[in-house]
Amino acid sequence: VARHARPRIEYRPEPVAVLLTSGSTARGWLRLTASAGVSDAARAIPCVAIGPTTAAEARRIGLRVVAQAAAPDPGTVADAVATAVRQLQESP
């Protein structure tokens, strides 16, 4: 039985990326981080959006969108997140 190698994902104490599932989720993330006094830092955290509407709203409010899923189904979203995280970890 062949085993598929799982990609290695580094542990980091800070978030590697945030998944945004809607424009309201993006706004809620920003409100939550603002209430904790870390909204500037939160704006620097890479975000993955589930689609173009979510990505547009996230960018409008100043979040850093690094990837967008091609479709909002679970598998495609998971692929977009995995690809974004891998690319982020490979970049200097």
NORZIMO-V635375 format. One record per pair of residues at least 4 apart in sequence whose C-alpha atoms are under 8 Angstrom apart, sorted by the first residue. I is the first residue (numbers start at 0). J is the second residue. Records with the same first field share a line. If there is no record, write none. Layout:
I=J, J
This chain:
8=85
9=88
11=15
14=44
15=44, 45, 84, 87
16=44, 45, 46, 47, 84
17=44, 45, 46, 47
18=46, 47, 48, 49, 80
19=24, 25, 46, 47, 48, 49, 53
20=24, 25, 48, 49, 53
21=25, 48, 49, 52, 53
22=26, 52, 53, 54, 56, 57
23=27
24=28
25=29, 53, 56, 57
26=30, 57, 60
27=31
28=32
29=33, 38, 41, 42
30=34, 38
31=35
32=36, 37, 38, 41
33=37, 38
37=41
38=42
39=43
40=44
41=62
42=61, 62, 63
43=62, 63
44=62, 63
45=62, 63, 64, 65
46=62, 63, 64, 65, 66
47=54, 64, 65, 66, 67, 68, 79, 80, 83
48=53, 54, 64, 66, 67, 68
49=53, 54, 67, 68, 69, 70, 71, 76
50=54, 67, 68, 69, 70, 71
51=55, 67
52=56
53=57
54=58, 64, 67
55=59
56=60
57=61, 62, 63, 64
58=62, 63, 64
65=83
66=79, 80, 83
67=79
68=75, 76, 78, 79, 80
69=75, 76, 79
70=75, 76
71=75, 76
72=76
73=77
74=78
75=79
76=80
77=81
78=82
79=83
80=84
81=85
82=86
83=87
84=88
85=89
86=90
